[in-house]
Amino acid sequence: MGVETKKMANSVASARGSFGDQIKSWPERVKGFYNDVRTETRKVTAPSWKEVQATTAVVVVTVFIFGVFFFIVDNILQKGVSYLYGSFGH
């Protein structure tokens, strides 16, 4: 059985244990979580300035396109609802 499998088996076993056992294992679980976070944080890299500019441009263009799309859909729906109110109002 691998180390990760043993850890998982231990955490499952402790989860099924009594409330007192769960409280006693809390500091160990917090320490393990903190170590996992530190390990994953070391793998993170910041994007370059060029990547930030490219993704920002994509976001701005996408927001503009969605804005135009929803403006058109809103106007079509508004005219349709106004037409229905007008036809049933007479």
PyMOL Python script that loads the backbone (N, CA, C, O; Angstrom):
from pymol import cmd

cmd.read_pdbstr("""\
ATOM      1  N   MET A   1       0.850  -1.165   0.000  1.00  0.00           N
ATOM      2  CA  MET A   1       0.000   0.000   0.000  1.00  0.00           C
ATOM      3  C   MET A   1       0.896   1.228   0.000  1.00  0.00           C
ATOM      4  O   MET A   1       1.845   1.303   0.781  1.00  0.00           O
ATOM      5  N   GLY A   2       0.596   2.218  -0.894  1.00  0.00           N
ATOM      6  CA  GLY A   2       1.404   3.419  -0.995  1.00  0.00           C
ATOM      7  C   GLY A   2       1.190   4.357   0.173  1.00  0.00           C
ATOM      8  O   GLY A   2       0.264   4.182   0.965  1.00  0.00           O
ATOM      9  N   VAL A   3       2.047   5.349   0.272  1.00  0.00           N
ATOM     10  CA  VAL A   3       1.973   6.312   1.365  1.00  0.00           C
ATOM     11  C   VAL A   3       0.658   7.087   1.306  1.00  0.00           C
ATOM     12  O   VAL A   3      -0.005   7.278   2.325  1.00  0.00           O
ATOM     13  N   GLU A   4       0.283   7.534   0.091  1.00  0.00           N
ATOM     14  CA  GLU A   4      -0.955   8.304  -0.052  1.00  0.00           C
ATOM     15  C   GLU A   4      -2.164   7.456   0.322  1.00  0.00           C
ATOM     16  O   GLU A   4      -3.107   7.950   0.939  1.00  0.00           O
ATOM     17  N   THR A   5      -2.135   6.169  -0.054  1.00  0.00           N
ATOM     18  CA  THR A   5      -3.241   5.280   0.269  1.00  0.00           C
ATOM     19  C   THR A   5      -3.343   5.089   1.774  1.00  0.00           C
ATOM     20  O   THR A   5      -4.441   5.053   2.329  1.00  0.00           O
ATOM     21  N   LYS A   6      -2.187   4.968   2.437  1.00  0.00           N
ATOM     22  CA  LYS A   6      -2.195   4.828   3.894  1.00  0.00           C
ATOM     23  C   LYS A   6      -2.743   6.082   4.561  1.00  0.00           C
ATOM     24  O   LYS A   6      -3.508   5.998   5.522  1.00  0.00           O
ATOM     25  N   LYS A   7      -2.345   7.258   4.041  1.00  0.00           N
ATOM     26  CA  LYS A   7      -2.844   8.506   4.606  1.00  0.00           C
ATOM     27  C   LYS A   7      -4.356   8.578   4.459  1.00  0.00           C
ATOM     28  O   LYS A   7      -5.067   8.973   5.383  1.00  0.00           O
ATOM     29  N   MET A   8      -4.844   8.180   3.254  1.00  0.00           N
ATOM     30  CA  MET A   8      -6.273   8.235   3.008  1.00  0.00           C
ATOM     31  C   MET A   8      -7.000   7.242   3.917  1.00  0.00           C
ATOM     32  O   MET A   8      -8.051   7.561   4.473  1.00  0.00           O
ATOM     33  N   ALA A   9      -6.443   6.051   4.064  1.00  0.00           N
ATOM     34  CA  ALA A   9      -7.063   5.048   4.916  1.00  0.00           C
ATOM     35  C   ALA A   9      -7.090   5.533   6.360  1.00  0.00           C
ATOM     36  O   ALA A   9      -8.077   5.323   7.065  1.00  0.00           O
ATOM     37  N   ASN A  10      -6.010   6.181   6.807  1.00  0.00           N
ATOM     38  CA  ASN A  10      -5.974   6.711   8.168  1.00  0.00           C
ATOM     39  C   ASN A  10      -6.991   7.828   8.357  1.00  0.00           C
ATOM     40  O   ASN A  10      -7.640   7.903   9.400  1.00  0.00           O
ATOM     41  N   SER A  11      -7.136   8.701   7.352  1.00  0.00           N
ATOM     42  CA  SER A  11      -8.082   9.796   7.493  1.00  0.00           C
ATOM     43  C   SER A  11      -9.515   9.281   7.470  1.00  0.00           C
ATOM     44  O   SER A  11     -10.377   9.812   8.170  1.00  0.00           O
ATOM     45  N   VAL A  12      -9.774   8.244   6.667  1.00  0.00           N
ATOM     46  CA  VAL A  12     -11.115   7.655   6.641  1.00  0.00           C
ATOM     47  C   VAL A  12     -11.398   6.973   7.964  1.00  0.00           C
ATOM     48  O   VAL A  12     -12.501   7.085   8.498  1.00  0.00           O
ATOM     49  N   ALA A  13     -10.417   6.269   8.496  1.00  0.00           N
ATOM     50  CA  ALA A  13     -10.592   5.594   9.771  1.00  0.00           C
ATOM     51  C   ALA A  13     -10.813   6.606  10.883  1.00  0.00           C
ATOM     52  O   ALA A  13     -11.641   6.386  11.766  1.00  0.00           O
ATOM     53  N   SER A  14     -10.085   7.704  10.849  1.00  0.00           N
ATOM     54  CA  SER A  14     -10.260   8.711  11.896  1.00  0.00           C
ATOM     55  C   SER A  14     -11.588   9.429  11.735  1.00  0.00           C
ATOM     56  O   SER A  14     -12.163   9.888  12.723  1.00  0.00           O
ATOM     57  N   ALA A  15     -12.081   9.536  10.524  1.00  0.00           N
ATOM     58  CA  ALA A  15     -13.374  10.179  10.307  1.00  0.00           C
ATOM     59  C   ALA A  15     -14.496   9.327  10.880  1.00  0.00           C
ATOM     60  O   ALA A  15     -15.530   9.851  11.296  1.00  0.00           O
ATOM     61  N   ARG A  16     -14.289   7.994  10.902  1.00  0.00           N
ATOM     62  CA  ARG A  16     -15.307   7.090  11.437  1.00  0.00           C
ATOM     63  C   ARG A  16     -15.170   6.919  12.944  1.00  0.00           C
ATOM     64  O   ARG A  16     -16.059   6.357  13.584  1.00  0.00           O
ATOM     65  N   GLY A  17     -14.073   7.395  13.519  1.00  0.00           N
ATOM     66  CA  GLY A  17     -13.837   7.220  14.943  1.00  0.00           C
ATOM     67  C   GLY A  17     -14.769   8.095  15.769  1.00  0.00           C
ATOM     68  O   GLY A  17     -15.624   8.809  15.245  1.00  0.00           O
ATOM     69  N   SER A  18     -14.571   8.013  17.076  1.00  0.00           N
ATOM     70  CA  SER A  18     -15.412   8.808  17.972  1.00  0.00           C
ATOM     71  C   SER A  18     -15.054  10.287  17.869  1.00  0.00           C
ATOM     72  O   SER A  18     -14.029  10.660  17.298  1.00  0.00           O
ATOM     73  N   PHE A  19     -15.907  11.101  18.425  1.00  0.00           N
ATOM     74  CA  PHE A  19     -15.694  12.542  18.379  1.00  0.00           C
ATOM     75  C   PHE A  19     -14.386  12.924  19.066  1.00  0.00           C
ATOM     76  O   PHE A  19     -13.682  13.821  18.602  1.00  0.00           O
ATOM     77  N   GLY A  20     -14.060  12.256  20.158  1.00  0.00           N
ATOM     78  CA  GLY A  20     -12.804  12.521  20.871  1.00  0.00           C
ATOM     79  C   GLY A  20     -11.593  12.225  20.017  1.00  0.00           C
ATOM     80  O   GLY A  20     -10.613  12.968  20.037  1.00  0.00           O
ATOM     81  N   ASP A  21     -11.661  11.123  19.256  1.00  0.00           N
ATOM     82  CA  ASP A  21     -10.553  10.781  18.361  1.00  0.00           C
ATOM     83  C   ASP A  21     -10.395  11.831  17.272  1.00  0.00           C
ATOM     84  O   ASP A  21      -9.279  12.177  16.886  1.00  0.00           O
ATOM     85  N   GLN A  22     -11.509  12.328  16.785  1.00  0.00           N
ATOM     86  CA  GLN A  22     -11.457  13.348  15.742  1.00  0.00           C
ATOM     87  C   GLN A  22     -10.826  14.627  16.279  1.00  0.00           C
ATOM     88  O   GLN A  22     -10.040  15.269  15.582  1.00  0.00           O
ATOM     89  N   ILE A  23     -11.157  14.997  17.494  1.00  0.00           N
ATOM     90  CA  ILE A  23     -10.584  16.207  18.104  1.00  0.00           C
ATOM     91  C   ILE A  23      -9.079  16.015  18.326  1.00  0.00           C
ATOM     92  O   ILE A  23      -8.293  16.936  18.105  1.00  0.00           O
ATOM     93  N   LYS A  24      -8.687  14.821  18.761  1.00  0.00           N
ATOM     94  CA  LYS A  24      -7.263  14.555  19.014  1.00  0.00           C
ATOM     95  C   LYS A  24      -6.446  14.583  17.722  1.00  0.00           C
ATOM     96  O   LYS A  24      -5.285  14.993  17.733  1.00  0.00           O
ATOM     97  N   SER A  25      -7.044  14.151  16.610  1.00  0.00           N
ATOM     98  CA  SER A  25      -6.300  14.111  15.353  1.00  0.00           C
ATOM     99  C   SER A  25      -6.307  15.454  14.626  1.00  0.00           C
ATOM    100  O   SER A  25      -5.639  15.599  13.602  1.00  0.00           O
ATOM    101  N   TRP A  26      -7.040  16.424  15.130  1.00  0.00           N
ATOM    102  CA  TRP A  26      -7.165  17.716  14.458  1.00  0.00           C
ATOM    103  C   TRP A  26      -5.816  18.416  14.235  1.00  0.00           C
ATOM    104  O   TRP A  26      -5.562  18.857  13.114  1.00  0.00           O
ATOM    105  N   PRO A  27      -4.944  18.542  15.234  1.00  0.00           N
ATOM    106  CA  PRO A  27      -3.650  19.225  14.974  1.00  0.00           C
ATOM    107  C   PRO A  27      -2.828  18.534  13.890  1.00  0.00           C
ATOM    108  O   PRO A  27      -2.176  19.197  13.083  1.00  0.00           O
ATOM    109  N   GLU A  28      -2.858  17.213  13.870  1.00  0.00           N
ATOM    110  CA  GLU A  28      -2.100  16.481  12.847  1.00  0.00           C
ATOM    111  C   GLU A  28      -2.694  16.740  11.455  1.00  0.00           C
ATOM    112  O   GLU A  28      -1.953  16.917  10.487  1.00  0.00           O
ATOM    113  N   ARG A  29      -4.010  16.761  11.358  1.00  0.00           N
ATOM    114  CA  ARG A  29      -4.655  17.009  10.068  1.00  0.00           C
ATOM    115  C   ARG A  29      -4.384  18.435   9.597  1.00  0.00           C
ATOM    116  O   ARG A  29      -4.166  18.655   8.406  1.00  0.00           O
ATOM    117  N   VAL A  30      -4.394  19.405  10.509  1.00  0.00           N
ATOM    118  CA  VAL A  30      -4.112  20.794  10.148  1.00  0.00           C
ATOM    119  C   VAL A  30      -2.666  20.927   9.670  1.00  0.00           C
ATOM    120  O   VAL A  30      -2.397  21.619   8.689  1.00  0.00           O
ATOM    121  N   LYS A  31      -1.746  20.270  10.356  1.00  0.00           N
ATOM    122  CA  LYS A  31      -0.341  20.307   9.953  1.00  0.00           C
ATOM    123  C   LYS A  31      -0.160  19.687   8.571  1.00  0.00           C
ATOM    124  O   LYS A  31       0.576  20.228   7.746  1.00  0.00           O
ATOM    125  N   GLY A  32      -0.818  18.567   8.309  1.00  0.00           N
ATOM    126  CA  GLY A  32      -0.747  17.936   7.001  1.00  0.00           C
ATOM    127  C   GLY A  32      -1.317  18.832   5.910  1.00  0.00           C
ATOM    128  O   GLY A  32      -0.746  18.947   4.825  1.00  0.00           O
ATOM    129  N   PHE A  33      -2.453  19.470   6.210  1.00  0.00           N
ATOM    130  CA  PHE A  33      -3.056  20.389   5.246  1.00  0.00           C
ATOM    131  C   PHE A  33      -2.115  21.556   4.958  1.00  0.00           C
ATOM    132  O   PHE A  33      -1.935  21.937   3.801  1.00  0.00           O
ATOM    133  N   TYR A  34      -1.517  22.122   5.998  1.00  0.00           N
ATOM    134  CA  TYR A  34      -0.596  23.245   5.831  1.00  0.00           C
ATOM    135  C   TYR A  34       0.604  22.842   4.974  1.00  0.00           C
ATOM    136  O   TYR A  34       1.037  23.607   4.112  1.00  0.00           O
ATOM    137  N   ASN A  35       1.135  21.653   5.206  1.00  0.00           N
ATOM    138  CA  ASN A  35       2.272  21.175   4.408  1.00  0.00           C
ATOM    139  C   ASN A  35       1.869  20.982   2.944  1.00  0.00           C
ATOM    140  O   ASN A  35       2.639  21.303   2.039  1.00  0.00           O
ATOM    141  N   ASP A  36       0.665  20.458   2.715  1.00  0.00           N
ATOM    142  CA  ASP A  36       0.186  20.292   1.340  1.00  0.00           C
ATOM    143  C   ASP A  36       0.025  21.646   0.648  1.00  0.00           C
ATOM    144  O   ASP A  36       0.356  21.788  -0.529  1.00  0.00           O
ATOM    145  N   VAL A  37      -0.477  22.625   1.374  1.00  0.00           N
ATOM    146  CA  VAL A  37      -0.644  23.968   0.801  1.00  0.00           C
ATOM    147  C   VAL A  37       0.718  24.560   0.451  1.00  0.00           C
ATOM    148  O   VAL A  37       0.882  25.142  -0.622  1.00  0.00           O
ATOM    149  N   ARG A  38       1.689  24.419   1.338  1.00  0.00           N
ATOM    150  CA  ARG A  38       3.032  24.937   1.057  1.00  0.00           C
ATOM    151  C   ARG A  38       3.636  24.271  -0.168  1.00  0.00           C
ATOM    152  O   ARG A  38       4.261  24.935  -0.995  1.00  0.00           O
ATOM    153  N   THR A  39       3.452  22.958  -0.290  1.00  0.00           N
ATOM    154  CA  THR A  39       3.993  22.224  -1.441  1.00  0.00           C
ATOM    155  C   THR A  39       3.360  22.718  -2.730  1.00  0.00           C
ATOM    156  O   THR A  39       4.063  22.950  -3.714  1.00  0.00           O
ATOM    157  N   GLU A  40       2.048  22.881  -2.741  1.00  0.00           N
ATOM    158  CA  GLU A  40       1.364  23.344  -3.946  1.00  0.00           C
ATOM    159  C   GLU A  40       1.704  24.798  -4.267  1.00  0.00           C
ATOM    160  O   GLU A  40       1.800  25.169  -5.437  1.00  0.00           O
ATOM    161  N   THR A  41       1.887  25.624  -3.229  1.00  0.00           N
ATOM    162  CA  THR A  41       2.206  27.033  -3.441  1.00  0.00           C
ATOM    163  C   THR A  41       3.572  27.194  -4.098  1.00  0.00           C
ATOM    164  O   THR A  41       3.782  28.120  -4.881  1.00  0.00           O
ATOM    165  N   ARG A  42       4.482  26.313  -3.789  1.00  0.00           N
ATOM    166  CA  ARG A  42       5.817  26.377  -4.411  1.00  0.00           C
ATOM    167  C   ARG A  42       5.754  26.110  -5.913  1.00  0.00           C
ATOM    168  O   ARG A  42       6.634  26.543  -6.657  1.00  0.00           O
ATOM    169  N   LYS A  43       4.723  25.404  -6.361  1.00  0.00           N
ATOM    170  CA  LYS A  43       4.583  25.078  -7.783  1.00  0.00           C
ATOM    171  C   LYS A  43       3.981  26.219  -8.595  1.00  0.00           C
ATOM    172  O   LYS A  43       4.017  26.190  -9.825  1.00  0.00           O
ATOM    173  N   VAL A  44       3.427  27.226  -7.917  1.00  0.00           N
ATOM    174  CA  VAL A  44       2.740  28.321  -8.599  1.00  0.00           C
ATOM    175  C   VAL A  44       3.761  29.294  -9.177  1.00  0.00           C
ATOM    176  O   VAL A  44       4.742  29.648  -8.523  1.00  0.00           O
ATOM    177  N   THR A  45       3.514  29.718 -10.414  1.00  0.00           N
ATOM    178  CA  THR A  45       4.368  30.735 -11.030  1.00  0.00           C
ATOM    179  C   THR A  45       3.507  31.915 -11.454  1.00  0.00           C
ATOM    180  O   THR A  45       2.351  31.743 -11.839  1.00  0.00           O
ATOM    181  N   ALA A  46       4.069  33.104 -11.383  1.00  0.00           N
ATOM    182  CA  ALA A  46       3.352  34.307 -11.786  1.00  0.00           C
ATOM    183  C   ALA A  46       3.416  34.431 -13.311  1.00  0.00           C
ATOM    184  O   ALA A  46       4.427  34.082 -13.920  1.00  0.00           O
ATOM    185  N   PRO A  47       2.336  34.928 -13.930  1.00  0.00           N
ATOM    186  CA  PRO A  47       2.364  35.091 -15.385  1.00  0.00           C
ATOM    187  C   PRO A  47       3.275  36.245 -15.779  1.00  0.00           C
ATOM    188  O   PRO A  47       3.515  37.168 -15.000  1.00  0.00           O
ATOM    189  N   SER A  48       3.777  36.169 -17.013  1.00  0.00           N
ATOM    190  CA  SER A  48       4.623  37.255 -17.505  1.00  0.00           C
ATOM    191  C   SER A  48       3.741  38.445 -17.891  1.00  0.00           C
ATOM    192  O   SER A  48       2.521  38.322 -18.000  1.00  0.00           O
ATOM    193  N   TRP A  49       4.382  39.590 -18.093  1.00  0.00           N
ATOM    194  CA  TRP A  49       3.646  40.803 -18.459  1.00  0.00           C
ATOM    195  C   TRP A  49       2.913  40.611 -19.785  1.00  0.00           C
ATOM    196  O   TRP A  49       1.797  41.103 -19.955  1.00  0.00           O
ATOM    197  N   LYS A  50       3.532  39.902 -20.720  1.00  0.00           N
ATOM    198  CA  LYS A  50       2.922  39.650 -22.024  1.00  0.00           C
ATOM    199  C   LYS A  50       1.660  38.789 -21.871  1.00  0.00           C
ATOM    200  O   LYS A  50       0.651  39.038 -22.530  1.00  0.00           O
ATOM    201  N   GLU A  51       1.726  37.780 -21.001  1.00  0.00           N
ATOM    202  CA  GLU A  51       0.558  36.924 -20.759  1.00  0.00           C
ATOM    203  C   GLU A  51      -0.577  37.710 -20.104  1.00  0.00           C
ATOM    204  O   GLU A  51      -1.745  37.507 -20.435  1.00  0.00           O
ATOM    205  N   VAL A  52      -0.240  38.599 -19.182  1.00  0.00           N
ATOM    206  CA  VAL A  52      -1.263  39.426 -18.529  1.00  0.00           C
ATOM    207  C   VAL A  52      -1.943  40.323 -19.551  1.00  0.00           C
ATOM    208  O   VAL A  52      -3.167  40.454 -19.546  1.00  0.00           O
ATOM    209  N   GLN A  53      -1.159  40.943 -20.430  1.00  0.00           N
ATOM    210  CA  GLN A  53      -1.747  41.804 -21.463  1.00  0.00           C
ATOM    211  C   GLN A  53      -2.654  41.003 -22.396  1.00  0.00           C
ATOM    212  O   GLN A  53      -3.738  41.465 -22.752  1.00  0.00           O
ATOM    213  N   ALA A  54      -2.223  39.816 -22.792  1.00  0.00           N
ATOM    214  CA  ALA A  54      -3.011  38.994 -23.719  1.00  0.00           C
ATOM    215  C   ALA A  54      -4.325  38.563 -23.087  1.00  0.00           C
ATOM    216  O   ALA A  54      -5.376  38.657 -23.721  1.00  0.00           O
ATOM    217  N   THR A  55      -4.282  38.095 -21.853  1.00  0.00           N
ATOM    218  CA  THR A  55      -5.519  37.643 -21.210  1.00  0.00           C
ATOM    219  C   THR A  55      -6.442  38.822 -20.910  1.00  0.00           C
ATOM    220  O   THR A  55      -7.663  38.679 -20.976  1.00  0.00           O
ATOM    221  N   THR A  56      -5.880  39.976 -20.583  1.00  0.00           N
ATOM    222  CA  THR A  56      -6.704  41.163 -20.360  1.00  0.00           C
ATOM    223  C   THR A  56      -7.407  41.570 -21.645  1.00  0.00           C
ATOM    224  O   THR A  56      -8.584  41.927 -21.617  1.00  0.00           O
ATOM    225  N   ALA A  57      -6.712  41.522 -22.757  1.00  0.00           N
ATOM    226  CA  ALA A  57      -7.328  41.853 -24.045  1.00  0.00           C
ATOM    227  C   ALA A  57      -8.462  40.882 -24.370  1.00  0.00           C
ATOM    228  O   ALA A  57      -9.514  41.296 -24.857  1.00  0.00           O
ATOM    229  N   VAL A  58      -8.253  39.615 -24.108  1.00  0.00           N
ATOM    230  CA  VAL A  58      -9.299  38.619 -24.353  1.00  0.00           C
ATOM    231  C   VAL A  58     -10.527  38.908 -23.497  1.00  0.00           C
ATOM    232  O   VAL A  58     -11.656  38.819 -23.980  1.00  0.00           O
ATOM    233  N   VAL A  59     -10.314  39.250 -22.239  1.00  0.00           N
ATOM    234  CA  VAL A  59     -11.435  39.543 -21.344  1.00  0.00           C
ATOM    235  C   VAL A  59     -12.190  40.776 -21.816  1.00  0.00           C
ATOM    236  O   VAL A  59     -13.421  40.763 -21.846  1.00  0.00           O
ATOM    237  N   VAL A  60     -11.487  41.840 -22.184  1.00  0.00           N
ATOM    238  CA  VAL A  60     -12.143  43.076 -22.630  1.00  0.00           C
ATOM    239  C   VAL A  60     -12.953  42.826 -23.900  1.00  0.00           C
ATOM    240  O   VAL A  60     -14.094  43.277 -24.003  1.00  0.00           O
ATOM    241  N   VAL A  61     -12.379  42.115 -24.863  1.00  0.00           N
ATOM    242  CA  VAL A  61     -13.090  41.824 -26.115  1.00  0.00           C
ATOM    243  C   VAL A  61     -14.308  40.949 -25.835  1.00  0.00           C
ATOM    244  O   VAL A  61     -15.380  41.198 -26.386  1.00  0.00           O
ATOM    245  N   THR A  62     -14.166  39.940 -24.997  1.00  0.00           N
ATOM    246  CA  THR A  62     -15.279  39.054 -24.672  1.00  0.00           C
ATOM    247  C   THR A  62     -16.404  39.810 -23.978  1.00  0.00           C
ATOM    248  O   THR A  62     -17.574  39.598 -24.297  1.00  0.00           O
ATOM    249  N   VAL A  63     -16.076  40.678 -23.044  1.00  0.00           N
ATOM    250  CA  VAL A  63     -17.102  41.472 -22.355  1.00  0.00           C
ATOM    251  C   VAL A  63     -17.824  42.375 -23.356  1.00  0.00           C
ATOM    252  O   VAL A  63     -19.045  42.520 -23.288  1.00  0.00           O
ATOM    253  N   PHE A  64     -17.093  42.974 -24.269  1.00  0.00           N
ATOM    254  CA  PHE A  64     -17.707  43.822 -25.293  1.00  0.00           C
ATOM    255  C   PHE A  64     -18.663  43.011 -26.174  1.00  0.00           C
ATOM    256  O   PHE A  64     -19.779  43.454 -26.444  1.00  0.00           O
ATOM    257  N   ILE A  65     -18.238  41.840 -26.617  1.00  0.00           N
ATOM    258  CA  ILE A  65     -19.076  40.997 -27.470  1.00  0.00           C
ATOM    259  C   ILE A  65     -20.348  40.572 -26.728  1.00  0.00           C
ATOM    260  O   ILE A  65     -21.444  40.639 -27.284  1.00  0.00           O
ATOM    261  N   PHE A  66     -20.202  40.142 -25.484  1.00  0.00           N
ATOM    262  CA  PHE A  66     -21.385  39.764 -24.709  1.00  0.00           C
ATOM    263  C   PHE A  66     -22.297  40.959 -24.465  1.00  0.00           C
ATOM    264  O   PHE A  66     -23.520  40.820 -24.485  1.00  0.00           O
ATOM    265  N   GLY A  67     -21.720  42.120 -24.236  1.00  0.00           N
ATOM    266  CA  GLY A  67     -22.529  43.324 -24.051  1.00  0.00           C
ATOM    267  C   GLY A  67     -23.365  43.630 -25.272  1.00  0.00           C
ATOM    268  O   GLY A  67     -24.554  43.925 -25.148  1.00  0.00           O
ATOM    269  N   VAL A  68     -22.767  43.566 -26.453  1.00  0.00           N
ATOM    270  CA  VAL A  68     -23.500  43.808 -27.705  1.00  0.00           C
ATOM    271  C   VAL A  68     -24.573  42.735 -27.895  1.00  0.00           C
ATOM    272  O   VAL A  68     -25.705  43.048 -28.263  1.00  0.00           O
ATOM    273  N   PHE A  69     -24.220  41.475 -27.646  1.00  0.00           N
ATOM    274  CA  PHE A  69     -25.176  40.374 -27.801  1.00  0.00           C
ATOM    275  C   PHE A  69     -26.388  40.583 -26.898  1.00  0.00           C
ATOM    276  O   PHE A  69     -27.525  40.494 -27.363  1.00  0.00           O
ATOM    277  N   PHE A  70     -26.161  40.859 -25.623  1.00  0.00           N
ATOM    278  CA  PHE A  70     -27.285  41.026 -24.702  1.00  0.00           C
ATOM    279  C   PHE A  70     -28.073  42.300 -24.993  1.00  0.00           C
ATOM    280  O   PHE A  70     -29.277  42.340 -24.740  1.00  0.00           O
ATOM    281  N   PHE A  71     -27.431  43.336 -25.515  1.00  0.00           N
ATOM    282  CA  PHE A  71     -28.145  44.538 -25.927  1.00  0.00           C
ATOM    283  C   PHE A  71     -29.124  44.210 -27.047  1.00  0.00           C
ATOM    284  O   PHE A  71     -30.275  44.643 -27.018  1.00  0.00           O
ATOM    285  N   ILE A  72     -28.662  43.437 -28.042  1.00  0.00           N
ATOM    286  CA  ILE A  72     -29.521  43.058 -29.165  1.00  0.00           C
ATOM    287  C   ILE A  72     -30.668  42.165 -28.685  1.00  0.00           C
ATOM    288  O   ILE A  72     -31.822  42.395 -29.048  1.00  0.00           O
ATOM    289  N   VAL A  73     -30.362  41.160 -27.881  1.00  0.00           N
ATOM    290  CA  VAL A  73     -31.402  40.254 -27.371  1.00  0.00           C
ATOM    291  C   VAL A  73     -32.406  41.028 -26.528  1.00  0.00           C
ATOM    292  O   VAL A  73     -33.610  40.799 -26.646  1.00  0.00           O
ATOM    293  N   ASP A  74     -31.942  41.931 -25.687  1.00  0.00           N
ATOM    294  CA  ASP A  74     -32.837  42.726 -24.842  1.00  0.00           C
ATOM    295  C   ASP A  74     -33.770  43.577 -25.697  1.00  0.00           C
ATOM    296  O   ASP A  74     -34.965  43.656 -25.414  1.00  0.00           O
ATOM    297  N   ASN A  75     -33.241  44.210 -26.733  1.00  0.00           N
ATOM    298  CA  ASN A  75     -34.091  45.028 -27.600  1.00  0.00           C
ATOM    299  C   ASN A  75     -35.126  44.189 -28.334  1.00  0.00           C
ATOM    300  O   ASN A  75     -36.278  44.604 -28.461  1.00  0.00           O
ATOM    301  N   ILE A  76     -34.735  43.017 -28.817  1.00  0.00           N
ATOM    302  CA  ILE A  76     -35.682  42.134 -29.502  1.00  0.00           C
ATOM    303  C   ILE A  76     -36.794  41.701 -28.548  1.00  0.00           C
ATOM    304  O   ILE A  76     -37.974  41.751 -28.896  1.00  0.00           O
ATOM    305  N   LEU A  77     -36.411  41.279 -27.347  1.00  0.00           N
ATOM    306  CA  LEU A  77     -37.425  40.866 -26.367  1.00  0.00           C
ATOM    307  C   LEU A  77     -38.317  42.031 -25.954  1.00  0.00           C
ATOM    308  O   LEU A  77     -39.521  41.850 -25.773  1.00  0.00           O
ATOM    309  N   GLN A  78     -37.751  43.213 -25.805  1.00  0.00           N
ATOM    310  CA  GLN A  78     -38.534  44.386 -25.425  1.00  0.00           C
ATOM    311  C   GLN A  78     -39.565  44.706 -26.506  1.00  0.00           C
ATOM    312  O   GLN A  78     -40.723  44.985 -26.197  1.00  0.00           O
ATOM    313  N   LYS A  79     -39.153  44.668 -27.753  1.00  0.00           N
ATOM    314  CA  LYS A  79     -40.083  44.945 -28.850  1.00  0.00           C
ATOM    315  C   LYS A  79     -41.159  43.864 -28.938  1.00  0.00           C
ATOM    316  O   LYS A  79     -42.320  44.169 -29.211  1.00  0.00           O
ATOM    317  N   GLY A  80     -40.780  42.597 -28.708  1.00  0.00           N
ATOM    318  CA  GLY A  80     -41.757  41.502 -28.732  1.00  0.00           C
ATOM    319  C   GLY A  80     -42.781  41.628 -27.631  1.00  0.00           C
ATOM    320  O   GLY A  80     -43.972  41.440 -27.876  1.00  0.00           O
ATOM    321  N   VAL A  81     -42.350  41.941 -26.425  1.00  0.00           N
ATOM    322  CA  VAL A  81     -43.280  42.101 -25.306  1.00  0.00           C
ATOM    323  C   VAL A  81     -44.162  43.327 -25.527  1.00  0.00           C
ATOM    324  O   VAL A  81     -45.357  43.278 -25.238  1.00  0.00           O
ATOM    325  N   SER A  82     -43.606  44.411 -26.025  1.00  0.00           N
ATOM    326  CA  SER A  82     -44.405  45.608 -26.314  1.00  0.00           C
ATOM    327  C   SER A  82     -45.463  45.305 -27.372  1.00  0.00           C
ATOM    328  O   SER A  82     -46.594  45.782 -27.274  1.00  0.00           O
ATOM    329  N   TYR A  83     -45.102  44.512 -28.384  1.00  0.00           N
ATOM    330  CA  TYR A  83     -46.042  44.145 -29.437  1.00  0.00           C
ATOM    331  C   TYR A  83     -47.181  43.304 -28.832  1.00  0.00           C
ATOM    332  O   TYR A  83     -48.349  43.520 -29.152  1.00  0.00           O
ATOM    333  N   LEU A  84     -46.830  42.332 -27.948  1.00  0.00           N
ATOM    334  CA  LEU A  84     -47.861  41.513 -27.326  1.00  0.00           C
ATOM    335  C   LEU A  84     -48.794  42.333 -26.437  1.00  0.00           C
ATOM    336  O   LEU A  84     -50.008  42.131 -26.468  1.00  0.00           O
ATOM    337  N   TYR A  85     -48.243  43.256 -25.646  1.00  0.00           N
ATOM    338  CA  TYR A  85     -49.089  44.122 -24.816  1.00  0.00           C
ATOM    339  C   TYR A  85     -50.001  44.966 -25.692  1.00  0.00           C
ATOM    340  O   TYR A  85     -51.174  45.169 -25.380  1.00  0.00           O
ATOM    341  N   GLY A  86     -49.439  45.455 -26.795  1.00  0.00           N
ATOM    342  CA  GLY A  86     -50.242  46.283 -27.708  1.00  0.00           C
ATOM    343  C   GLY A  86     -51.364  45.489 -28.337  1.00  0.00           C
ATOM    344  O   GLY A  86     -52.476  46.001 -28.465  1.00  0.00           O
ATOM    345  N   SER A  87     -51.104  44.225 -28.741  1.00  0.00           N
ATOM    346  CA  SER A  87     -52.157  43.438 -29.404  1.00  0.00           C
ATOM    347  C   SER A  87     -53.233  43.014 -28.417  1.00  0.00           C
ATOM    348  O   SER A  87     -54.410  42.991 -28.779  1.00  0.00           O
ATOM    349  N   PHE A  88     -52.876  42.682 -27.195  1.00  0.00           N
ATOM    350  CA  PHE A  88     -53.897  42.271 -26.239  1.00  0.00           C
ATOM    351  C   PHE A  88     -54.586  43.443 -25.565  1.00  0.00           C
ATOM    352  O   PHE A  88     -55.632  43.272 -24.938  1.00  0.00           O
ATOM    353  N   GLY A  89     -54.013  44.628 -25.687  1.00  0.00           N
ATOM    354  CA  GLY A  89     -54.589  45.803 -25.061  1.00  0.00           C
ATOM    355  C   GLY A  89     -55.749  46.390 -25.847  1.00  0.00           C
ATOM    356  O   GLY A  89     -56.574  47.107 -25.280  1.00  0.00           O
ATOM    357  N   HIS A  90     -55.828  46.103 -27.135  1.00  0.00           N
ATOM    358  CA  HIS A  90     -56.889  46.695 -27.957  1.00  0.00           C
ATOM    359  C   HIS A  90     -58.136  45.911 -27.917  1.00  0.00           C
ATOM    360  O   HIS A  90     -59.119  46.282 -28.558  1.00  0.00           O
TER     361      HIS A  90
END
""", "prot")
cmd.dss("prot")
cmd.show_as("cartoon", "prot")
cmd.util.cbc("prot")
cmd.orient("prot")
